[in-house]
Amino acid sequence: MRRTLNDAAGWVLLRLAVVLHRTVASRAARERLQQRRNTALRGAHRRGVQVPELAGRLGLSEGWVRQVLNGKRPPEVEEAA
């Protein structure tokens, strides 16, 4: 009985690992998360949060944040502030 439970738990954990890999590690998932982040960033700016504060909290350069706020596509590699 114990071996059967271990086998079943192993398969469940494998399925979980596959789902996480596909939702977190894929290029499409990463792009979706960045789009959501950029939308939230624009919303915060519209509500009065200044660029230096946004950049500092995100750990990005002010130039990068300004590009996102202006609707331009940011560079592929994100800069660290």
N, CA, C and O atoms as a Tinker XYZ file with bonds, in Angstrom:
   324  protein
     1  N      0.814000   -1.192000    0.000000    73     2
     2  CA     0.000000    0.000000    0.000000    64     1     3
     3  C      0.866000    1.268000    0.000000    63     2     4     5
     4  O      0.580000    2.231000   -0.712000    81     3
     5  N      1.924000    1.246000    0.810000    73     3     6
     6  CA     2.785000    2.424000    0.898000    64     5     7
     7  C      3.450000    2.730000   -0.442000    63     6     8     9
     8  O      3.586000    3.890000   -0.830000    81     7
     9  N      3.862000    1.672000   -1.142000    73     7    10
    10  CA     4.509000    1.885000   -2.439000    64     9    11
    11  C      3.534000    2.489000   -3.441000    63    10    12    13
    12  O      3.918000    3.335000   -4.248000    81    11
    13  N      2.292000    2.065000   -3.397000    73    11    14
    14  CA     1.283000    2.608000   -4.298000    64    13    15
    15  C      1.080000    4.098000   -4.038000    63    14    16    17
    16  O      0.961000    4.881000   -4.981000    81    15
    17  N      1.041000    4.495000   -2.762000    73    15    18
    18  CA     0.887000    5.912000   -2.442000    64    17    19
    19  C      2.096000    6.713000   -2.891000    63    18    20    21
    20  O      1.953000    7.827000   -3.394000    81    19
    21  N      3.286000    6.153000   -2.714000    73    19    22
    22  CA     4.496000    6.841000   -3.165000    64    21    23
    23  C      4.501000    6.997000   -4.675000    63    22    24    25
    24  O      4.873000    8.050000   -5.192000    81    23
    25  N      4.090000    5.957000   -5.383000    73    23    26
    26  CA     4.023000    6.041000   -6.839000    64    25    27
    27  C      3.021000    7.106000   -7.280000    63    26    28    29
    28  O      3.308000    7.902000   -8.175000    81    27
    29  N      1.861000    7.119000   -6.659000    73    27    30
    30  CA     0.830000    8.099000   -7.016000    64    29    31
    31  C      1.306000    9.518000   -6.693000    63    30    32    33
    32  O      1.111000   10.436000   -7.489000    81    31
    33  N      1.921000    9.691000   -5.545000    73    31    34
    34  CA     2.428000   11.010000   -5.171000    64    33    35
    35  C      3.516000   11.451000   -6.146000    63    34    36    37
    36  O      3.593000   12.627000   -6.500000    81    35
    37  N      4.341000   10.531000   -6.572000    73    35    38
    38  CA     5.387000   10.860000   -7.543000    64    37    39
    39  C      4.807000   11.347000   -8.853000    63    38    40    41
    40  O      5.308000   12.309000   -9.435000    81    39
    41  N      3.747000   10.688000   -9.329000    73    39    42
    42  CA     3.118000   11.104000  -10.585000    64    41    43
    43  C      2.432000   12.458000  -10.436000    63    42    44    45
    44  O      2.469000   13.279000  -11.353000    81    43
    45  N      1.810000   12.690000   -9.291000    73    43    46
    46  CA     1.177000   13.983000   -9.062000    64    45    47
    47  C      2.223000   15.089000   -9.041000    63    46    48    49
    48  O      2.023000   16.150000   -9.633000    81    47
    49  N      3.340000   14.841000   -8.357000    73    47    50
    50  CA     4.405000   15.834000   -8.309000    64    49    51
    51  C      5.001000   16.080000   -9.690000    63    50    52    53
    52  O      5.356000   17.211000  -10.021000    81    51
    53  N      5.112000   15.041000  -10.484000    73    51    54
    54  CA     5.605000   15.215000  -11.849000    64    53    55
    55  C      4.656000   16.085000  -12.659000    63    54    56    57
    56  O      5.101000   16.976000  -13.382000    81    55
    57  N      3.367000   15.840000  -12.550000    73    55    58
    58  CA     2.383000   16.662000  -13.264000    64    57    59
    59  C      2.477000   18.123000  -12.820000    63    58    60    61
    60  O      2.415000   19.035000  -13.644000    81    59
    61  N      2.626000   18.334000  -11.515000    73    59    62
    62  CA     2.765000   19.688000  -10.996000    64    61    63
    63  C      4.009000   20.366000  -11.558000    63    62    64    65
    64  O      3.966000   21.537000  -11.933000    81    63
    65  N      5.111000   19.633000  -11.616000    73    63    66
    66  CA     6.353000   20.189000  -12.156000    64    65    67
    67  C      6.180000   20.576000  -13.624000    63    66    68    69
    68  O      6.686000   21.614000  -14.051000    81    67
    69  N      5.480000   19.765000  -14.388000    73    67    70
    70  CA     5.252000   20.059000  -15.808000    64    69    71
    71  C      4.399000   21.310000  -15.961000    63    70    72    73
    72  O      4.702000   22.168000  -16.790000    81    71
    73  N      3.345000   21.420000  -15.177000    73    71    74
    74  CA     2.472000   22.597000  -15.255000    64    73    75
    75  C      3.252000   23.853000  -14.883000    63    74    76    77
    76  O      3.161000   24.866000  -15.576000    81    75
    77  N      4.016000   23.795000  -13.799000    73    75    78
    78  CA     4.798000   24.956000  -13.391000    64    77    79
    79  C      5.828000   25.329000  -14.440000    63    78    80    81
    80  O      6.042000   26.509000  -14.721000    81    79
    81  N      6.460000   24.332000  -15.013000    73    79    82
    82  CA     7.471000   24.607000  -16.042000    64    81    83
    83  C      6.849000   25.314000  -17.239000    63    82    84    85
    84  O      7.419000   26.267000  -17.770000    81    83
    85  N      5.698000   24.852000  -17.655000    73    83    86
    86  CA     5.065000   25.434000  -18.833000    64    85    87
    87  C      4.478000   26.810000  -18.572000    63    86    88    89
    88  O      4.418000   27.637000  -19.482000    81    87
    89  N      4.042000   27.070000  -17.339000    73    87    90
    90  CA     3.421000   28.357000  -17.063000    64    89    91
    91  C      4.415000   29.407000  -16.618000    63    90    92    93
    92  O      4.161000   30.598000  -16.793000    81    91
    93  N      5.537000   29.006000  -16.048000    73    91    94
    94  CA     6.492000   29.969000  -15.517000    64    93    95
    95  C      7.700000   30.129000  -16.427000    63    94    96    97
    96  O      8.196000   31.242000  -16.603000    81    95
    97  N      8.174000   29.052000  -16.997000    73    95    98
    98  CA     9.443000   29.087000  -17.710000    64    97    99
    99  C      9.302000   29.361000  -19.204000    63    98   100   101
   100  O     10.298000   29.639000  -19.872000    81    99
   101  N      8.111000   29.288000  -19.730000    73    99   102
   102  CA     7.993000   29.467000  -21.172000    64   101   103
   103  C      8.142000   30.935000  -21.552000    63   102   104   105
   104  O      7.896000   31.824000  -20.737000    81   103
   105  N      8.535000   31.177000  -22.758000    73   103   106
   106  CA     8.718000   32.544000  -23.260000    64   105   107
   107  C      7.386000   33.301000  -23.267000    63   106   108   109
   108  O      7.331000   34.476000  -22.905000    81   107
   109  N      6.321000   32.621000  -23.680000    73   107   110
   110  CA     5.011000   33.271000  -23.720000    64   109   111
   111  C      4.561000   33.672000  -22.318000    63   110   112   113
   112  O      4.003000   34.754000  -22.135000    81   111
   113  N      4.794000   32.823000  -21.340000    73   111   114
   114  CA     4.409000   33.142000  -19.962000    64   113   115
   115  C      5.213000   34.321000  -19.439000    63   114   116   117
   116  O      4.670000   35.203000  -18.774000    81   115
   117  N      6.476000   34.338000  -19.730000    73   115   118
   118  CA     7.327000   35.444000  -19.285000    64   117   119
   119  C      6.860000   36.761000  -19.909000    63   118   120   121
   120  O      6.838000   37.792000  -19.237000    81   119
   121  N      6.492000   36.727000  -21.179000    73   119   122
   122  CA     6.008000   37.931000  -21.851000    64   121   123
   123  C      4.674000   38.388000  -21.273000    63   122   124   125
   124  O      4.444000   39.587000  -21.119000    81   123
   125  N      3.783000   37.432000  -20.949000    73   123   126
   126  CA     2.506000   37.797000  -20.329000    64   125   127
   127  C      2.729000   38.471000  -18.980000    63   126   128   129
   128  O      2.089000   39.476000  -18.672000    81   127
   129  N      3.630000   37.925000  -18.182000    73   127   130
   130  CA     3.911000   38.515000  -16.876000    64   129   131
   131  C      4.505000   39.914000  -17.019000    63   130   132   133
   132  O      4.167000   40.812000  -16.247000    81   131
   133  N      5.383000   40.103000  -17.997000    73   131   134
   134  CA     5.961000   41.428000  -18.217000    64   133   135
   135  C      4.897000   42.419000  -18.689000    63   134   136   137
   136  O      4.926000   43.587000  -18.302000    81   135
   137  N      3.967000   41.966000  -19.517000    73   135   138
   138  CA     2.889000   42.847000  -19.959000    64   137   139
   139  C      2.018000   43.270000  -18.787000    63   138   140   141
   140  O      1.627000   44.433000  -18.686000    81   139
   141  N      1.715000   42.330000  -17.904000    73   139   142
   142  CA     0.927000   42.660000  -16.711000    64   141   143
   143  C      1.684000   43.632000  -15.811000    63   142   144   145
   144  O      1.107000   44.576000  -15.272000    81   143
   145  N      2.976000   43.387000  -15.658000    73   143   146
   146  CA     3.789000   44.282000  -14.846000    64   145   147
   147  C      3.807000   45.685000  -15.449000    63   146   148   149
   148  O      3.671000   46.676000  -14.731000    81   147
   149  N      3.974000   45.764000  -16.759000    73   147   150
   150  CA     4.015000   47.063000  -17.422000    64   149   151
   151  C      2.675000   47.789000  -17.305000    63   150   152   153
   152  O      2.649000   49.010000  -17.150000    81   151
   153  N      1.569000   47.058000  -17.378000    73   151   154
   154  CA     0.251000   47.661000  -17.206000    64   153   155
   155  C      0.104000   48.224000  -15.795000    63   154   156   157
   156  O     -0.410000   49.327000  -15.610000    81   155
   157  N      0.556000   47.464000  -14.808000    73   155   158
   158  CA     0.500000   47.937000  -13.424000    64   157   159
   159  C      1.405000   49.157000  -13.239000    63   158   160   161
   160  O      1.061000   50.086000  -12.507000    81   159
   161  N      2.537000   49.149000  -13.892000    73   159   162
   162  CA     3.480000   50.263000  -13.817000    64   161   163
   163  C      2.843000   51.533000  -14.383000    63   162   164   165
   164  O      2.950000   52.604000  -13.785000    81   163
   165  N      2.193000   51.416000  -15.517000    73   163   166
   166  CA     1.518000   52.572000  -16.118000    64   165   167
   167  C      0.387000   53.076000  -15.221000    63   166   168   169
   168  O      0.194000   54.282000  -15.067000    81   167
   169  N     -0.357000   52.135000  -14.632000    73   167   170
   170  CA    -1.442000   52.518000  -13.735000    64   169   171
   171  C     -0.929000   53.263000  -12.509000    63   170   172   173
   172  O     -1.530000   54.252000  -12.090000    81   171
   173  N      0.157000   52.806000  -11.940000    73   171   174
   174  CA     0.734000   53.481000  -10.772000    64   173   175
   175  C      1.187000   54.885000  -11.145000    63   174   176   177
   176  O      1.004000   55.829000  -10.376000    81   175
   177  N      1.776000   55.020000  -12.323000    73   175   178
   178  CA     2.239000   56.337000  -12.764000    64   177   179
   179  C      1.062000   57.285000  -12.980000    63   178   180   181
   180  O      1.135000   58.459000  -12.618000    81   179
   181  N     -0.025000   56.778000  -13.571000    73   179   182
   182  CA    -1.215000   57.610000  -13.774000    64   181   183
   183  C     -1.813000   58.075000  -12.450000    63   182   184   185
   184  O     -2.475000   59.111000  -12.389000    81   183
   185  N     -1.577000   57.308000  -11.399000    73   183   186
   186  CA    -2.121000   57.660000  -10.093000    64   185   187
   187  C     -1.141000   58.447000   -9.228000    63   186   188   189
   188  O     -1.360000   58.603000   -8.027000    81   187
   189  N     -0.061000   58.945000   -9.834000    73   187   190
   190  CA     0.789000   59.891000   -9.146000    64   189   191
   191  C      2.133000   59.396000   -8.646000    63   190   192   193
   192  O      2.876000   60.176000   -8.051000    81   191
   193  N      2.476000   58.139000   -8.860000    73   191   194
   194  CA     3.786000   57.652000   -8.432000    64   193   195
   195  C      4.817000   58.119000   -9.455000    63   194   196   197
   196  O      4.645000   57.910000  -10.656000    81   195
   197  N      5.870000   58.742000   -8.987000    73   195   198
   198  CA     6.879000   59.331000   -9.866000    64   197   199
   199  C      7.851000   58.269000  -10.397000    63   198   200   201
   200  O      8.012000   57.201000   -9.806000    81   199
   201  N      8.485000   58.587000  -11.515000    73   199   202
   202  CA     9.406000   57.671000  -12.191000    64   201   203
   203  C     10.551000   57.198000  -11.280000    63   202   204   205
   204  O     10.833000   56.000000  -11.260000    81   203
   205  N     11.222000   58.082000  -10.526000    73   203   206
   206  CA    12.316000   57.597000   -9.669000    64   205   207
   207  C     11.856000   56.554000   -8.636000    63   206   208   209
   208  O     12.578000   55.604000   -8.333000    81   207
   209  N     10.656000   56.748000   -8.110000    73   207   210
   210  CA    10.115000   55.784000   -7.143000    64   209   211
   211  C      9.807000   54.446000   -7.821000    63   210   212   213
   212  O     10.113000   53.385000   -7.279000    81   211
   213  N      9.204000   54.505000   -9.000000    73   211   214
   214  CA     8.905000   53.279000   -9.753000    64   213   215
   215  C     10.192000   52.517000  -10.068000    63   214   216   217
   216  O     10.274000   51.305000   -9.873000    81   215
   217  N     11.188000   53.246000  -10.557000    73   215   218
   218  CA    12.452000   52.613000  -10.937000    64   217   219
   219  C     13.147000   52.009000   -9.717000    63   218   220   221
   220  O     13.672000   50.897000   -9.778000    81   219
   221  N     13.144000   52.748000   -8.615000    73   219   222
   222  CA    13.804000   52.250000   -7.410000    64   221   223
   223  C     13.151000   51.004000   -6.862000    63   222   224   225
   224  O     13.838000   50.062000   -6.469000    81   223
   225  N     11.842000   50.989000   -6.833000    73   223   226
   226  CA    11.128000   49.821000   -6.300000    64   225   227
   227  C     11.282000   48.591000   -7.182000    63   226   228   229
   228  O     11.347000   47.469000   -6.681000    81   227
   229  N     11.342000   48.799000   -8.489000    73   227   230
   230  CA    11.469000   47.674000   -9.417000    64   229   231
   231  C     12.918000   47.256000   -9.643000    63   230   232   233
   232  O     13.182000   46.170000  -10.159000    81   231
   233  N     13.850000   48.115000   -9.256000    73   231   234
   234  CA    15.257000   47.804000   -9.489000    64   233   235
   235  C     15.653000   47.974000  -10.949000    63   234   236   237
   236  O     16.556000   47.297000  -11.441000    81   235
   237  N     14.967000   48.889000  -11.638000    73   235   238
   238  CA    15.243000   49.144000  -13.048000    64   237   239
   239  C     15.716000   50.584000  -13.217000    63   238   240   241
   240  O     15.576000   51.399000  -12.305000    81   239
   241  N     16.267000   50.890000  -14.366000    73   239   242
   242  CA    16.726000   52.256000  -14.611000    64   241   243
   243  C     15.527000   53.151000  -14.912000    63   242   244   245
   244  O     14.481000   52.679000  -15.358000    81   243
   245  N     15.695000   54.433000  -14.665000    73   243   246
   246  CA    14.626000   55.388000  -14.955000    64   245   247
   247  C     14.344000   55.452000  -16.458000    63   246   248   249
   248  O     13.198000   55.627000  -16.873000    81   247
   249  N     15.388000   55.309000  -17.264000    73   247   250
   250  CA    15.200000   55.310000  -18.712000    64   249   251
   251  C     14.315000   54.172000  -19.182000    63   250   252   253
   252  O     13.477000   54.346000  -20.066000    81   251
   253  N     14.508000   53.009000  -18.586000    73   251   254
   254  CA    13.696000   51.857000  -18.951000    64   253   255
   255  C     12.247000   52.102000  -18.569000    63   254   256   257
   256  O     11.336000   51.813000  -19.345000    81   255
   257  N     12.034000   52.636000  -17.367000    73   255   258
   258  CA    10.670000   52.901000  -16.904000    64   257   259
   259  C     10.009000   53.931000  -17.809000    63   258   260   261
   260  O      8.831000   53.793000  -18.138000    81   259
   261  N     10.739000   54.951000  -18.215000    73   259   262
   262  CA    10.175000   55.968000  -19.111000    64   261   263
   263  C      9.787000   55.366000  -20.458000    63   262   264   265
   264  O      8.772000   55.749000  -21.039000    81   263
   265  N     10.584000   54.429000  -20.955000    73   263   266
   266  CA    10.244000   53.763000  -22.218000    64   265   267
   267  C      8.923000   53.014000  -22.084000    63   266   268   269
   268  O      8.072000   53.080000  -22.971000    81   267
   269  N      8.758000   52.308000  -20.983000    73   267   270
   270  CA     7.517000   51.573000  -20.770000    64   269   271
   271  C      6.341000   52.535000  -20.667000    63   270   272   273
   272  O      5.283000   52.293000  -21.249000    81   271
   273  N      6.524000   53.622000  -19.929000    73   271   274
   274  CA     5.444000   54.590000  -19.755000    64   273   275
   275  C      5.051000   55.263000  -21.066000    63   274   276   277
   276  O      3.891000   55.632000  -21.252000    81   275
   277  N      6.007000   55.424000  -21.970000    73   275   278
   278  CA     5.731000   56.038000  -23.272000    64   277   279
   279  C      5.192000   55.039000  -24.289000    63   278   280   281
   280  O      4.891000   55.411000  -25.423000    81   279
   281  N      5.069000   53.786000  -23.895000    73   279   282
   282  CA     4.498000   52.777000  -24.778000    64   281   283
   283  C      5.490000   52.154000  -25.730000    63   282   284   285
   284  O      5.095000   51.402000  -26.621000    81   283
   285  N      6.769000   52.444000  -25.567000    73   283   286
   286  CA     7.781000   51.840000  -26.425000    64   285   287
   287  C      8.161000   50.473000  -25.876000    63   286   288   289
   288  O      8.031000   50.205000  -24.682000    81   287
   289  N      8.623000   49.634000  -26.755000    73   287   290
   290  CA     9.057000   48.306000  -26.328000    64   289   291
   291  C     10.403000   48.437000  -25.629000    63   290   292   293
   292  O     11.357000   48.961000  -26.203000    81   291
   293  N     10.480000   47.955000  -24.377000    73   291   294
   294  CA    11.757000   48.050000  -23.656000    64   293   295
   295  C     12.800000   47.120000  -24.267000    63   294   296   297
   296  O     12.452000   46.195000  -25.002000    81   295
   297  N     14.065000   47.356000  -23.971000    73   295   298
   298  CA    15.109000   46.477000  -24.496000    64   297   299
   299  C     14.927000   45.056000  -23.987000    63   298   300   301
   300  O     14.291000   44.825000  -22.959000    81   299
   301  N     15.494000   44.113000  -24.720000    73   299   302
   302  CA    15.371000   42.695000  -24.353000    64   301   303
   303  C     15.955000   42.408000  -22.971000    63   302   304   305
   304  O     15.356000   41.678000  -22.181000    81   303
   305  N     17.108000   42.974000  -22.685000    73   303   306
   306  CA    17.755000   42.752000  -21.410000    64   305   307
   307  C     17.396000   43.906000  -20.496000    63   306   308   309
   308  O     17.618000   45.068000  -20.838000    81   307
   309  N     16.841000   43.589000  -19.331000    73   307   310
   310  CA    16.457000   44.644000  -18.409000    64   309   311
   311  C     17.683000   45.154000  -17.667000    63   310   312   313
   312  O     18.565000   44.378000  -17.299000    81   311
   313  N     17.730000   46.435000  -17.456000    73   311   314
   314  CA    18.854000   47.042000  -16.760000    64   313   315
   315  C     18.607000   47.024000  -15.265000    63   314   316   317
   316  O     17.469000   47.128000  -14.808000    81   315
   317  N     19.674000   46.893000  -14.518000    73   315   318
   318  CA    19.580000   47.015000  -13.065000    64   317   319
   319  C     19.967000   48.435000  -12.687000    63   318   320   321
   320  O     20.905000   49.008000  -13.241000    81   319
   321  N     19.238000   48.986000  -11.747000    73   319   322
   322  CA    19.529000   50.367000  -11.351000    64   321   323
   323  C     20.744000   50.424000  -10.471000    63   322   324
   324  O     21.142000   51.506000  -10.038000    81   323
